Amino acid sequence: MTAHLITTPVAAGIHLRCGTPVIVGVAEGLLARVDLTPLNRAGEIHALIAGLQTYTLTRHGLIHRDAGRIAGTSLAKAGPVLAQHTCRRQIPAEHRANTPPPARVATTGNCPF
């Protein structure tokens, strides 16, 4: 096993130049710094046209999305699609993925066990 194409777990960080929260990790041997906003299909297309790399966030780390992975179905439900970070870039609302609100767990005063 070589250490050239490693993928590491991600970590939350702050971009030093602009102060924006980002996710940082090594994706298949390359340092990746991505925005926190998940993209829909149109958002990914616009990011790629702008020259940005896109990644899928999984529980193991970031996976670089190349043409085969974008066209295929292997990463369809693996996790959100995130774009490479660029300072002062605003993601329009129509390019953001629709994420359901977190499920609320009903709490009672009774101990569950």
OpenMM code with the backbone's topology and positions (N, CA, C; nanometers):
from openmm import Vec3, app, unit

residues = "MET THR ALA HIS LEU ILE THR THR PRO VAL ALA ALA GLY ILE HIS LEU ARG CYS GLY THR PRO VAL ILE VAL GLY VAL ALA GLU GLY LEU LEU ALA ARG VAL ASP LEU THR PRO LEU ASN ARG ALA GLY GLU ILE HIS ALA LEU ILE ALA GLY LEU GLN THR TYR THR LEU THR ARG HIS GLY LEU ILE HIS ARG ASP ALA GLY ARG ILE ALA GLY THR SER LEU ALA LYS ALA GLY PRO VAL LEU ALA GLN HIS THR CYS ARG ARG GLN ILE PRO ALA GLU HIS ARG ALA ASN THR PRO PRO PRO ALA ARG VAL ALA THR THR GLY ASN CYS PRO PHE".split()
positions = [
    Vec3(0.0859, -0.1175, 0.0000),
    Vec3(0.0000, 0.0000, 0.0000),
    Vec3(0.0898, 0.1229, 0.0000),
    Vec3(0.0626, 0.2132, -0.0909),
    Vec3(0.1391, 0.3371, -0.0960),
    Vec3(0.0582, 0.4495, -0.0337),
    Vec3(0.1258, 0.5546, 0.0028),
    Vec3(0.0592, 0.6687, 0.0653),
    Vec3(0.0295, 0.7795, -0.0348),
    Vec3(0.0394, 0.7501, -0.1648),
    Vec3(0.0211, 0.8558, -0.2637),
    Vec3(-0.1241, 0.8941, -0.2856),
    Vec3(-0.2127, 0.7990, -0.2880),
    Vec3(-0.3530, 0.8271, -0.3190),
    Vec3(-0.4415, 0.8076, -0.1975),
    Vec3(-0.3976, 0.8568, -0.0845),
    Vec3(-0.4725, 0.8394, 0.0389),
    Vec3(-0.5908, 0.9352, 0.0443),
    Vec3(-0.6910, 0.8969, 0.1204),
    Vec3(-0.8031, 0.9830, 0.1534),
    Vec3(-0.8113, 0.9854, 0.3050),
    Vec3(-0.8121, 1.1040, 0.3613),
    Vec3(-0.8128, 1.1175, 0.5064),
    Vec3(-0.9494, 1.1637, 0.5548),
    Vec3(-0.9800, 1.1406, 0.6811),
    Vec3(-1.1026, 1.1992, 0.7360),
    Vec3(-1.0955, 1.3513, 0.7269),
    Vec3(-1.2110, 1.4129, 0.7154),
    Vec3(-1.2159, 1.5578, 0.7015),
    Vec3(-1.2150, 1.6250, 0.8386),
    Vec3(-1.1816, 1.7519, 0.8357),
    Vec3(-1.1829, 1.8327, 0.9572),
    Vec3(-1.2426, 1.9688, 0.9232),
    Vec3(-1.3129, 2.0251, 1.0175),
    Vec3(-1.3654, 2.1604, 0.9992),
    Vec3(-1.2531, 2.2595, 1.0222),
    Vec3(-1.2547, 2.3644, 0.9454),
    Vec3(-1.1514, 2.4655, 0.9605),
    Vec3(-1.2021, 2.6021, 0.9173),
    Vec3(-1.1175, 2.6994, 0.9339),
    Vec3(-1.1459, 2.8358, 0.8911),
    Vec3(-1.0420, 2.8728, 0.7864),
    Vec3(-1.0877, 2.9218, 0.6718),
    Vec3(-0.9941, 2.9622, 0.5669),
    Vec3(-0.9193, 3.0858, 0.6155),
    Vec3(-0.7887, 3.0799, 0.6112),
    Vec3(-0.7070, 3.1872, 0.6691),
    Vec3(-0.7227, 3.3198, 0.5968),
    Vec3(-0.7436, 3.3179, 0.4670),
    Vec3(-0.7502, 3.4425, 0.3907),
    Vec3(-0.8818, 3.5166, 0.4098),
    Vec3(-0.9952, 3.4425, 0.4077),
    Vec3(-1.1244, 3.5110, 0.4112),
    Vec3(-1.2050, 3.4841, 0.5385),
    Vec3(-1.1627, 3.3886, 0.6213),
    Vec3(-1.2318, 3.3605, 0.7469),
    Vec3(-1.3587, 3.2789, 0.7323),
    Vec3(-1.3815, 3.2188, 0.6168),
    Vec3(-1.5013, 3.1386, 0.5927),
    Vec3(-1.4816, 2.9973, 0.6482),
    Vec3(-1.5850, 2.9398, 0.7122),
    Vec3(-1.5744, 2.8002, 0.7542),
    Vec3(-1.5657, 2.7085, 0.6320),
    Vec3(-1.4753, 2.6127, 0.6363),
    Vec3(-1.4548, 2.5184, 0.5267),
    Vec3(-1.4337, 2.3783, 0.5827),
    Vec3(-1.4397, 2.2800, 0.4953),
    Vec3(-1.4048, 2.1428, 0.5286),
    Vec3(-1.2740, 2.1124, 0.4578),
    Vec3(-1.1786, 2.0551, 0.5309),
    Vec3(-1.0459, 2.0288, 0.4758),
    Vec3(-1.0146, 1.8802, 0.4915),
    Vec3(-0.9564, 1.8230, 0.3883),
    Vec3(-0.9143, 1.6840, 0.3923),
    Vec3(-0.8318, 1.6507, 0.2700),
    Vec3(-0.7694, 1.5358, 0.2721),
    Vec3(-0.6953, 1.4879, 0.1553),
    Vec3(-0.7877, 1.3925, 0.0811),
    Vec3(-0.8144, 1.4237, -0.0456),
    Vec3(-0.9021, 1.3422, -0.1293),
    Vec3(-0.8188, 1.2775, -0.2381),
    Vec3(-0.7947, 1.1486, -0.2230),
    Vec3(-0.7201, 1.0721, -0.3220),
    Vec3(-0.5836, 1.1331, -0.3503),
    Vec3(-0.5173, 1.1742, -0.2443),
    Vec3(-0.3814, 1.2256, -0.2539),
    Vec3(-0.3689, 1.3748, -0.2730),
    Vec3(-0.4786, 1.4456, -0.2921),
    Vec3(-0.4735, 1.5899, -0.3140),
    Vec3(-0.5461, 1.6628, -0.2018),
    Vec3(-0.4861, 1.7714, -0.1540),
    Vec3(-0.5492, 1.8517, -0.0499),
    Vec3(-0.6759, 1.9147, -0.1059),
    Vec3(-0.7862, 1.8988, -0.0348),
    Vec3(-0.9140, 1.9556, -0.0766),
    Vec3(-0.9656, 2.0464, 0.0331),
    Vec3(-1.0087, 2.1651, -0.0081),
    Vec3(-1.0691, 2.2628, 0.0830),
    Vec3(-1.2020, 2.3007, 0.0185),
    Vec3(-1.3140, 2.2635, 0.0815),
    Vec3(-1.4448, 2.2798, 0.0188),
    Vec3(-1.5376, 2.3656, 0.1048),
    Vec3(-1.6351, 2.4272, 0.0367),
    Vec3(-1.7383, 2.5041, 0.1049),
    Vec3(-1.8353, 2.4098, 0.1741),
    Vec3(-1.9096, 2.4620, 0.2711),
    Vec3(-2.0031, 2.3800, 0.3480),
    Vec3(-2.1384, 2.3632, 0.2800),
    Vec3(-2.1690, 2.4438, 0.1793),
    Vec3(-2.3004, 2.4425, 0.1172),
    Vec3(-2.3119, 2.3296, 0.0153),
    Vec3(-2.4050, 2.2339, 0.0353),
    Vec3(-2.4221, 2.1270, -0.0630),
    Vec3(-2.4871, 2.1810, -0.1903),
    Vec3(-2.4445, 2.1247, -0.3041),
    Vec3(-2.4919, 2.1700, -0.4342),
    Vec3(-2.5908, 2.0713, -0.4944),
    Vec3(-2.6841, 2.1242, -0.5742),
    Vec3(-2.7689, 2.0383, -0.6558),
    Vec3(-2.6994, 2.0183, -0.7903),
    Vec3(-2.7652, 1.9527, -0.8849),
    Vec3(-2.7037, 1.9226, -1.0148),
    Vec3(-2.6646, 2.0509, -1.0887),
    Vec3(-2.7532, 2.1506, -1.0910),
    Vec3(-2.7218, 2.2774, -1.1589),
    Vec3(-2.6049, 2.3477, -1.0918),
    Vec3(-2.6000, 2.3430, -0.9596),
    Vec3(-2.4899, 2.4051, -0.8872),
    Vec3(-2.3568, 2.3394, -0.9179),
    Vec3(-2.3572, 2.2060, -0.9314),
    Vec3(-2.2341, 2.1357, -0.9657),
    Vec3(-2.1885, 2.1717, -1.1070),
    Vec3(-2.2826, 2.1813, -1.1993),
    Vec3(-2.2471, 2.2187, -1.3366),
    Vec3(-2.1861, 2.3580, -1.3400),
    Vec3(-2.2459, 2.4522, -1.2688),
    Vec3(-2.1916, 2.5880, -1.2654),
    Vec3(-2.0544, 2.5927, -1.1990),
    Vec3(-2.0344, 2.5135, -1.0954),
    Vec3(-1.9031, 2.5094, -1.0301),
    Vec3(-1.7980, 2.4536, -1.1256),
    Vec3(-1.8321, 2.3487, -1.1988),
    Vec3(-1.7369, 2.2909, -1.2938),
    Vec3(-1.7057, 2.3870, -1.4074),
    Vec3(-1.8066, 2.4594, -1.4569),
    Vec3(-1.7835, 2.5583, -1.5625),
    Vec3(-1.6932, 2.6697, -1.5119),
    Vec3(-1.7052, 2.7028, -1.3841),
    Vec3(-1.6205, 2.8066, -1.3241),
    Vec3(-1.4794, 2.7576, -1.2955),
    Vec3(-1.4520, 2.6296, -1.3258),
    Vec3(-1.3183, 2.5752, -1.3056),
    Vec3(-1.2920, 2.5195, -1.1673),
    Vec3(-1.3968, 2.4980, -1.0891),
    Vec3(-1.3812, 2.4447, -0.9537),
    Vec3(-1.3961, 2.2927, -0.9554),
    Vec3(-1.3263, 2.2269, -0.8664),
    Vec3(-1.3404, 2.0826, -0.8485),
    Vec3(-1.4611, 2.0576, -0.7582),
    Vec3(-1.5257, 1.9431, -0.7751),
    Vec3(-1.6357, 1.9062, -0.6864),
    Vec3(-1.6028, 1.7735, -0.6185),
    Vec3(-1.6601, 1.7545, -0.5009),
    Vec3(-1.6315, 1.6389, -0.4171),
    Vec3(-1.7610, 1.5879, -0.3560),
    Vec3(-1.7633, 1.4580, -0.3268),
    Vec3(-1.8713, 1.3993, -0.2488),
    Vec3(-1.8187, 1.3768, -0.1082),
    Vec3(-1.8936, 1.4226, -0.0103),
    Vec3(-1.8554, 1.4038, 0.1294),
    Vec3(-1.9139, 1.2730, 0.1789),
    Vec3(-1.8279, 1.1803, 0.2206),
    Vec3(-1.8715, 1.0534, 0.2774),
    Vec3(-1.8232, 1.0454, 0.4218),
    Vec3(-1.8593, 0.9405, 0.4899),
    Vec3(-1.8141, 0.9281, 0.6288),
    Vec3(-1.6655, 0.8956, 0.6373),
    Vec3(-1.6049, 0.8559, 0.5251),
    Vec3(-1.4621, 0.8246, 0.5226),
    Vec3(-1.3769, 0.9421, 0.4764),
    Vec3(-1.4378, 1.0415, 0.4156),
    Vec3(-1.3638, 1.1569, 0.3660),
    Vec3(-1.4250, 1.2106, 0.2378),
    Vec3(-1.3492, 1.2925, 0.1679),
    Vec3(-1.3948, 1.3519, 0.0433),
    Vec3(-1.3545, 1.2640, -0.0749),
    Vec3(-1.4441, 1.2506, -0.1713),
    Vec3(-1.4159, 1.1761, -0.2937),
    Vec3(-1.4252, 1.2737, -0.4105),
    Vec3(-1.3175, 1.2832, -0.4873),
    Vec3(-1.3158, 1.3718, -0.6033),
    Vec3(-1.4144, 1.3216, -0.7076),
    Vec3(-1.4933, 1.4120, -0.7634),
    Vec3(-1.5928, 1.3749, -0.8644),
    Vec3(-1.5362, 1.4051, -1.0032),
    Vec3(-1.5013, 1.3000, -1.0749),
    Vec3(-1.4582, 1.3171, -1.2129),
    Vec3(-1.5776, 1.2876, -1.3035),
    Vec3(-1.5573, 1.2919, -1.4353),
    Vec3(-1.6682, 1.2752, -1.5295),
    Vec3(-1.7388, 1.1413, -1.5118),
    Vec3(-1.6642, 1.0348, -1.4899),
    Vec3(-1.7250, 0.9039, -1.4718),
    Vec3(-1.8081, 0.8948, -1.3451),
    Vec3(-1.7617, 0.9540, -1.2395),
    Vec3(-1.8352, 0.9502, -1.1126),
    Vec3(-1.9577, 1.0411, -1.1162),
    Vec3(-1.9487, 1.1521, -1.1899),
    Vec3(-2.0643, 1.2413, -1.2014),
    Vec3(-2.1738, 1.1740, -1.2833),
    Vec3(-2.1359, 1.1096, -1.3934),
    Vec3(-2.2333, 1.0450, -1.4813),
    Vec3(-2.2879, 0.9158, -1.4224),
    Vec3(-2.2103, 0.8474, -1.3415),
    Vec3(-2.2520, 0.7194, -1.2854),
    Vec3(-2.3450, 0.7347, -1.1677),
    Vec3(-2.3826, 0.6214, -1.1128),
    Vec3(-2.4750, 0.6215, -0.9994),
    Vec3(-2.4096, 0.5766, -0.8696),
    Vec3(-2.2794, 0.5470, -0.8720),
    Vec3(-2.2151, 0.4922, -0.7527),
    Vec3(-2.2116, 0.5909, -0.6360),
    Vec3(-2.2074, 0.7206, -0.6652),
    Vec3(-2.2026, 0.8207, -0.5584),
    Vec3(-2.3351, 0.8959, -0.5428),
    Vec3(-2.4407, 0.8471, -0.6069),
    Vec3(-2.5672, 0.9208, -0.6074),
    Vec3(-2.6204, 0.9462, -0.4664),
    Vec3(-2.6087, 0.8473, -0.3788),
    Vec3(-2.6617, 0.8632, -0.2430),
    Vec3(-2.5541, 0.8524, -0.1366),
    Vec3(-2.4291, 0.8692, -0.1785),
    Vec3(-2.3182, 0.8540, -0.0835),
    Vec3(-2.3058, 0.9727, 0.0106),
    Vec3(-2.3458, 1.0909, -0.0348),
    Vec3(-2.3336, 1.2095, 0.0488),
    Vec3(-2.3523, 1.3346, -0.0341),
    Vec3(-2.3450, 1.4498, 0.0306),
    Vec3(-2.3659, 1.5753, -0.0417),
    Vec3(-2.2496, 1.6076, -0.1356),
    Vec3(-2.2807, 1.6826, -0.2402),
    Vec3(-2.1804, 1.7304, -0.3350),
    Vec3(-2.1367, 1.8693, -0.2894),
    Vec3(-2.0056, 1.8865, -0.2728),
    Vec3(-1.9497, 2.0137, -0.2270),
    Vec3(-1.8488, 2.0640, -0.3288),
    Vec3(-1.8394, 2.1958, -0.3426),
    Vec3(-1.7480, 2.2563, -0.4390),
    Vec3(-1.6223, 2.3060, -0.3690),
    Vec3(-1.5148, 2.3089, -0.4444),
    Vec3(-1.3876, 2.3643, -0.3987),
    Vec3(-1.4095, 2.5078, -0.3514),
    Vec3(-1.3457, 2.5441, -0.2430),
    Vec3(-1.3637, 2.6777, -0.1862),
    Vec3(-1.2887, 2.7823, -0.2674),
    Vec3(-1.3566, 2.8911, -0.2927),
    Vec3(-1.2920, 3.0117, -0.3432),
    Vec3(-1.3431, 3.1275, -0.2584),
    Vec3(-1.2552, 3.2169, -0.2251),
    Vec3(-1.2909, 3.3275, -0.1359),
    Vec3(-1.3968, 3.4178, -0.1997),
    Vec3(-1.4872, 3.4627, -0.1152),
    Vec3(-1.5927, 3.5575, -0.1503),
    Vec3(-1.6870, 3.5096, -0.2602),
    Vec3(-1.7022, 3.3784, -0.2783),
    Vec3(-1.7968, 3.3265, -0.3771),
    Vec3(-1.9279, 3.2962, -0.3069),
    Vec3(-2.0345, 3.3530, -0.3566),
    Vec3(-2.1677, 3.3291, -0.3020),
    Vec3(-2.2374, 3.2228, -0.3862),
    Vec3(-2.2997, 3.1267, -0.3229),
    Vec3(-2.3719, 3.0220, -0.3933),
    Vec3(-2.5190, 3.0619, -0.3979),
    Vec3(-2.5738, 3.0828, -0.5193),
    Vec3(-2.7150, 3.1228, -0.5296),
    Vec3(-2.8085, 3.0156, -0.4730),
    Vec3(-2.9244, 3.0586, -0.4276),
    Vec3(-3.0202, 2.9656, -0.3668),
    Vec3(-3.0639, 2.8572, -0.4640),
    Vec3(-3.0721, 2.8881, -0.5935),
    Vec3(-3.1160, 2.7873, -0.6898),
    Vec3(-3.0097, 2.6823, -0.7198),
    Vec3(-2.8879, 2.7014, -0.6682),
    Vec3(-2.7804, 2.6033, -0.6862),
    Vec3(-2.7568, 2.5199, -0.5614),
    Vec3(-2.8305, 2.5475, -0.4573),
    Vec3(-2.8137, 2.4734, -0.3317),
    Vec3(-2.9034, 2.3510, -0.3293),
    Vec3(-2.8509, 2.2429, -0.2753),
    Vec3(-2.9293, 2.1200, -0.2637),
    Vec3(-3.0372, 2.1371, -0.1581),
    Vec3(-3.1504, 2.0778, -0.1840),
    Vec3(-3.2582, 2.0795, -0.0846),
    Vec3(-3.2279, 1.9743, 0.0196),
    Vec3(-3.2003, 2.0193, 0.1377),
    Vec3(-3.1727, 1.9256, 0.2464),
    Vec3(-3.2893, 1.9299, 0.3444),
    Vec3(-3.3404, 1.8135, 0.3816),
    Vec3(-3.4525, 1.8130, 0.4760),
    Vec3(-3.4075, 1.8633, 0.6125),
    Vec3(-3.4983, 1.9260, 0.6856),
    Vec3(-3.4609, 1.9691, 0.8205),
    Vec3(-3.4332, 1.8481, 0.9080),
    Vec3(-3.3496, 1.8641, 1.0090),
    Vec3(-3.3199, 1.7507, 1.0961),
    Vec3(-3.4455, 1.7023, 1.1683),
    Vec3(-3.4554, 1.5726, 1.1827),
    Vec3(-3.5717, 1.5140, 1.2509),
    Vec3(-3.5677, 1.5492, 1.3982),
    Vec3(-3.6811, 1.5862, 1.4480),
    Vec3(-3.6906, 1.6191, 1.5902),
    Vec3(-3.7303, 1.4930, 1.6663),
    Vec3(-3.6597, 1.4688, 1.7721),
    Vec3(-3.6884, 1.3535, 1.8560),
    Vec3(-3.7725, 1.4013, 1.9732),
    Vec3(-3.8880, 1.3375, 1.9873),
    Vec3(-3.9745, 1.3740, 2.0991),
    Vec3(-3.9108, 1.3286, 2.2299),
    Vec3(-3.8991, 1.4197, 2.3214),
    Vec3(-3.8413, 1.3852, 2.4521),
    Vec3(-3.9496, 1.3898, 2.5575),
    Vec3(-3.9427, 1.2954, 2.6452),
    Vec3(-4.0354, 1.2913, 2.7572),
    Vec3(-3.9540, 1.2922, 2.8853),
    Vec3(-4.0197, 1.3084, 2.9918),
    Vec3(-3.9532, 1.3086, 3.1213),
    Vec3(-3.9183, 1.1693, 3.1698),
    Vec3(-3.9657, 1.0661, 3.0987),
    Vec3(-3.9411, 0.9291, 3.1420),
    Vec3(-3.8071, 0.8802, 3.0925),
    Vec3(-3.7398, 0.8051, 3.1738),
    Vec3(-3.6140, 0.7443, 3.1350),
    Vec3(-3.6426, 0.6291, 3.0404),
    Vec3(-3.5728, 0.6195, 2.9246),
    Vec3(-3.6055, 0.5149, 2.8269),
    Vec3(-3.5621, 0.3752, 2.8661),
    Vec3(-3.4953, 0.3567, 2.9772),
    Vec3(-3.4517, 0.2224, 3.0161),
    Vec3(-3.4809, 0.1954, 3.1607),
] * unit.nanometer
topology = app.Topology()
chain = topology.addChain("A")
for resn in residues:
    res = topology.addResidue(resn, chain)
    for name in ("N", "CA", "C"):
        topology.addAtom(name, app.Element.getBySymbol(name[0]), res)
